[in-house]
């Protein structure tokens, strides 16, 4: 099943750790939004790892939402996800 994983983290250090972890297996759609293909056992490990990376900080918001095939088919997105957007370098 696919999962939408979102976070809101004020600490730069914690946010970088969470982003780096999610980038290792999920597709980044926006700065703090990822999509991952996981089974139920894997998503539990993801939840535990994200909680551990957050060090129990009270100002962290983590959201994981399952997307069934029907929901995924109805998902609307404008623009290209970050991973497929071309990199622009201005010299």
Buried (B, 14 or more C-beta within 10 A) or exposed (E): BBBBBBBEBEBEEBBEBBBEBBEEEBBBBEEBBBBBEBEEEBBEEBBEEBEEBBEEEEEBEBEBEEBEEEEEEEEEEEEEBEEEEEEEEEE
